[in-house]
Amino acid sequence: MKSIITFVSIIFFSNTLVFSQISERKFVLINNKQMAYITFGIENRKDNEPFIIFESGLGSGGGSYGSLFPFIQKSFAGIAYDRNGIGESEIDTSIKTDADVIKRLHDLLTTLKIKPPYLLVGHSIGGPFIRLYSSVYQDDVCGLFFIDPTDFMLTEDEDEKVKIKTFSATGYRELLMKNFDNILNNASTSNGFRDEVKREKNEISPVFFKRYNSLQPLKDIPVTVMISYNKHIEHYETEMNENLKLGINLISWWKELDQLRIYHYSEMIKNNRHSRLILLPRYSHGIHQQDPKTVAKALIDTYENCISAINNR
C-alpha cells in the first residue's frame, strides 16, 4: 500500500508546482478556516455565462488540474481550490460528510461572490461530489463534466456478481475499504488526507455511498463523461493483490467493473440532451494529466453546449 500512497503523492505535488507557476494562489477564510484557491478569467466573464468549478480526486488539491489550465484559461472563467485539509487549505474537523464538502464549496463561491450558472468538473471521487452538488443546488448548475469518475452507483448485487464471474475473492467495495484502512494505518499519511479518507470510509459504510441513494433527478443539462477502460494493470495493483492475498483476477475483474461503470453513467445521462459518454481505451485514471488537450477540447465543447442550453431556455 505504501507504493499507492507514494504514487498519489507524486501526482499531487508535481501538479501543485505546475499550478502555482500558472496562476497566483489566493486564500480566504471560510468558517474561520483558510482555504486556498485560484481563479482565472473572472474579469472577462459576462452575466449568465457558465463558470467552471474544478473538484479534484481523493487527497488531491486544485493543483491536480495544473496540466489542463494552459489549454483552457483563455476560453472561460473558472476556479480550482483545495478542500479543507488538502494542499494549502486548513483542516476543518467539522466537515464529516460529502454533504459538508459541497456545502463548503457553496460557501466558498458565495463568499467570493461568484454567481451561477456553474459547470462543475469532477475527477475520480470528485465525480460523485459534483453529482451531489447538482442535486442539492439544482438551480445553480448548468452542466457537469466527469473525468474517470468513481462509480458511486455500483450495487452490492452487481459487486457480488463480478466476484463470481471473474472467480475473484474480493469485490470492489471491499477493496475500497481495505485501501482506506491501509492509508489510515500508514504513519506517513498527512492529517488532512487522513481526515478525507475517514470521511469517505464513513460514506461507503455500512451502505455504499449512502448519501447518494436519494439524489434529486438530474436536470436536462449538458453532461460529458470521460471514462478510461482496459487500463494497463499497474505494478502497485499486482503487488497489493499479492501482499494482501485479495485473490482478484485483475484483468477480468476490471473489465467487468468498467462495463458496469459505463452502463451506470450511460443510464444517468440518457435523458440529457447535448450530453455524451467518451470512452478512452488504454488511458490512465488521470486522463486530464495524460492527455490534457483532449480533455480541454471536450470541456470547451461542453461549455459551449451549456451556453446554447442557457440561451434556449
C-alpha positions in Angstrom: 0.0 0.0 0.0 3.0 2.3 0.6 3.6 2.3 -3.2 0.0 3.5 -3.8 0.4 6.4 -1.3 3.7 7.3 -2.9 2.1 7.2 -6.4 -0.7 9.5 -5.2 1.8 11.9 -3.6 3.9 12.2 -6.7 0.9 13.1 -8.8 -0.4 15.7 -6.3 2.9 17.5 -5.6 4.1 17.6 -9.2 0.8 19.2 -10.3 0.8 21.6 -7.4 4.1 23.0 -8.7 2.7 23.5 -12.3 -0.5 25.0 -10.8 1.5 27.6 -8.8 3.5 28.6 -11.8 0.4 29.3 -13.9 -1.7 31.4 -11.6 -1.3 33.2 -8.3 -2.8 31.2 -5.4 -5.1 33.2 -3.1 -6.6 32.5 0.4 -9.9 33.2 2.0 -11.4 32.4 5.4 -14.4 30.1 5.3 -15.9 29.1 8.7 -12.7 30.6 10.2 -10.5 28.2 8.2 -8.1 29.2 5.5 -8.9 27.9 2.0 -6.6 28.1 -0.9 -7.8 28.7 -4.5 -7.1 30.3 -7.8 -9.4 31.9 -10.3 -9.0 32.8 -13.9 -11.0 34.8 -16.5 -13.3 36.4 -14.0 -12.6 39.9 -15.2 -13.9 38.9 -18.7 -16.9 36.9 -17.6 -20.2 38.2 -18.8 -23.5 37.9 -17.0 -25.1 34.4 -17.1 -22.0 32.8 -18.7 -21.1 29.4 -17.2 -18.4 29.5 -14.5 -16.2 26.4 -14.3 -15.5 24.8 -10.9 -12.9 22.1 -10.6 -13.3 19.4 -8.0 -10.3 17.1 -7.5 -9.9 13.5 -6.6 -9.2 11.9 -3.2 -6.3 13.6 -1.4 -5.6 15.9 -4.3 -5.9 19.7 -4.4 -6.6 22.1 -7.2 -3.1 21.6 -8.5 -4.1 18.2 -9.9 -5.6 20.1 -12.8 -2.4 22.1 -13.5 -1.6 20.4 -16.8 -5.1 21.3 -18.1 -5.0 25.0 -17.4 -2.7 26.2 -20.3 -5.3 24.8 -22.8 -8.4 26.4 -21.2 -7.5 29.6 -19.4 -8.4 31.9 -22.4 -11.7 30.1 -23.0 -13.8 30.8 -19.9 -13.8 31.8 -16.3 -13.1 29.2 -13.5 -11.9 28.3 -10.1 -9.8 25.4 -8.7 -9.5 25.1 -4.9 -8.1 22.8 -2.2 -10.6 21.1 0.0 -10.1 21.6 3.7 -7.1 19.6 4.9 -5.7 19.1 1.4 -2.9 21.2 -0.2 -2.8 24.6 1.4 -6.3 24.7 2.9 -6.6 24.3 6.6 -8.1 21.2 8.2 -11.7 21.6 9.4 -12.8 18.7 11.6 -16.4 19.9 11.4 -16.6 18.5 7.8 -17.9 15.0 8.4 -19.8 14.1 5.2 -19.7 14.7 1.5 -22.7 17.0 2.0 -20.5 19.1 4.2 -17.9 19.2 1.4 -20.3 20.6 -1.1 -21.7 23.0 1.4 -18.2 24.3 2.0 -17.7 24.7 -1.7 -21.0 26.6 -1.9 -19.9 28.8 0.9 -16.6 29.5 -0.9 -18.4 30.6 -4.0 -20.8 32.7 -2.1 -18.0 34.4 -0.1 -16.1 35.1 -3.3 -19.4 36.5 -4.9 -19.1 34.1 -7.8 -22.6 33.8 -9.2 -24.1 30.8 -11.1 -24.6 29.2 -13.5 -21.9 26.7 -12.8 -20.3 24.0 -14.9 -18.8 21.5 -12.5 -15.8 19.4 -13.3 -15.0 16.3 -11.2 -12.2 13.8 -11.4 -12.4 10.4 -9.6 -14.2 10.9 -6.2 -14.8 14.4 -7.4 -17.3 12.9 -9.8 -19.7 11.9 -7.0 -19.1 15.2 -5.4 -20.3 17.2 -8.4 -23.3 14.9 -8.8 -24.3 15.6 -5.2 -23.8 19.3 -5.7 -26.1 19.2 -8.7 -28.7 17.5 -6.6 -28.6 19.9 -3.6 -28.1 23.1 -5.7 -30.0 22.2 -8.8 -30.8 25.8 -9.9 -27.1 26.8 -9.8 -25.8 24.1 -12.1 -25.9 24.4 -15.9 -23.6 21.4 -16.7 -21.5 18.5 -15.4 -18.1 17.2 -16.7 -16.9 13.9 -15.3 -13.3 12.7 -15.7 -12.9 8.9 -15.0 -15.4 9.2 -12.1 -15.8 6.8 -9.2 -18.8 4.5 -9.6 -21.0 5.5 -6.7 -23.9 3.6 -8.4 -22.3 0.1 -8.0 -24.8 -2.1 -6.1 -24.0 -4.9 -3.7 -25.6 -7.4 -6.0 -23.5 -6.2 -9.0 -20.3 -6.3 -7.0 -21.0 -9.9 -5.9 -21.7 -10.9 -9.5 -18.4 -9.5 -10.6 -16.6 -11.6 -8.0 -18.4 -14.8 -9.1 -18.0 -14.1 -12.8 -14.3 -13.4 -12.5 -13.5 -16.1 -9.9 -12.3 -13.3 -7.5 -12.3 -13.4 -3.8 -12.6 -9.7 -3.2 -15.1 -7.2 -4.5 -14.6 -3.5 -5.4 -16.5 -2.3 -2.4 -14.4 -4.4 0.0 -11.2 -3.4 -1.8 -12.1 0.3 -1.3 -12.4 -0.3 2.4 -9.1 -2.1 2.6 -7.4 0.7 0.7 -8.8 3.3 3.1 -7.7 1.3 6.1 -4.2 0.9 4.7 -3.9 4.6 4.1 -5.1 5.3 7.6 -2.7 2.8 9.1 0.2 4.3 7.3 2.2 6.7 9.5 3.2 8.9 6.6 -0.4 9.8 5.7 -0.9 13.5 6.4 -3.6 14.6 8.9 -5.6 16.3 6.1 -5.5 13.3 3.9 -6.4 11.1 6.9 -9.5 13.2 7.6 -10.6 12.9 4.0 -10.2 9.2 3.9 -12.1 8.8 7.2 -14.9 10.8 5.8 -15.1 8.7 2.6 -14.9 5.5 4.6 -17.9 6.6 6.6 -19.7 7.5 3.3 -19.4 3.9 2.0 -20.1 2.0 5.2 -22.3 0.3 6.1 -24.2 1.4 2.9 -22.2 2.2 -0.2 -22.3 5.9 -0.9 -25.5 6.1 1.2 -25.9 9.8 0.8 -26.3 9.3 -2.9 -29.2 6.9 -2.8 -31.8 9.7 -2.7 -30.4 12.2 -5.2 -32.7 14.6 -6.9 -33.2 13.6 -10.6 -30.6 15.0 -12.9 -31.9 18.0 -14.7 -31.7 18.2 -18.5 -28.4 19.9 -18.6 -25.3 19.2 -20.8 -23.2 16.4 -19.3 -19.9 14.9 -20.5 -18.5 11.7 -19.0 -15.0 10.6 -19.9 -14.1 7.1 -18.9 -10.8 5.2 -19.3 -11.1 1.4 -19.6 -9.0 -1.6 -20.4 -6.3 0.1 -18.4 -2.8 -1.3 -18.0 -2.5 -3.2 -14.8 -0.1 -1.2 -12.6 2.6 -2.8 -10.6 1.2 -1.5 -7.3 -2.1 -3.3 -8.1 -0.4 -6.6 -8.6 1.8 -6.0 -5.5 -1.3 -5.2 -3.4 -3.2 -8.2 -4.7 -0.4 -10.5 -3.7 0.6 -8.9 -0.4 -3.0 -8.7 0.9 -4.0 -12.0 -0.6 -7.0 -10.5 -2.3 -7.5 -13.2 -4.8 -8.5 -10.8 -7.6 -8.2 -11.8 -11.3 -7.3 -8.2 -12.1 -7.8 -8.1 -15.9 -11.2 -9.7 -16.0 -12.2 -8.1 -12.7 -11.5 -4.6 -14.0 -13.1 -5.4 -17.3 -16.4 -6.2 -15.6 -16.3 -3.2 -13.3 -15.5 -0.9 -16.3 -18.5 -2.2 -18.1 -20.8 -1.6 -15.1 -19.4 1.9 -14.7 -20.0 2.7 -18.4 -23.6 1.4 -18.1 -24.3 3.3 -14.9 -23.1 6.7 -16.3 -24.8 6.0 -19.6 -28.1 5.5 -17.8 -27.5 8.6 -15.7 -27.3 10.8 -18.8 -29.7 9.0 -21.2 -32.4 11.7 -20.9 -30.0 14.6 -21.2 -29.7 16.5 -24.5 -26.3 17.7 -25.6 -24.6 15.0 -23.5 -22.1 12.3 -24.3 -20.1 9.5 -23.0 -16.4 9.4 -24.2 -14.7 6.1 -23.9 -10.9 6.1 -23.9 -9.3 2.6 -24.1 -5.9 2.1 -22.5 -5.9 5.6 -20.9 -4.9 6.0 -17.3 -7.1 7.2 -14.4 -5.6 10.6 -14.7 -7.0 11.3 -18.2 -6.5 15.1 -17.9 -2.9 14.6 -17.0 -2.2 12.1 -19.7 -3.9 13.9 -22.5 -4.9 17.5 -21.4 -5.5 18.6 -25.0 -8.3 16.0 -25.5 -9.9 16.9 -22.1 -9.6 20.6 -22.8 -11.4 20.3 -26.1 -14.2 18.2 -24.6 -14.6 20.7 -21.8 -14.7 23.7 -24.1 -17.4 21.8 -26.2 -19.4 21.2 -23.0 -19.1 24.8 -22.1 -20.5 25.9 -25.5 -23.3 23.4 -25.1 -24.1 25.0 -21.7 -24.3 28.4 -23.3 -26.6 27.1 -26.0 -28.9 25.5 -23.4 -29.0 28.7 -21.4 -29.9 30.8 -24.4 -32.6 28.3 -25.5 -34.5 28.3 -22.2 
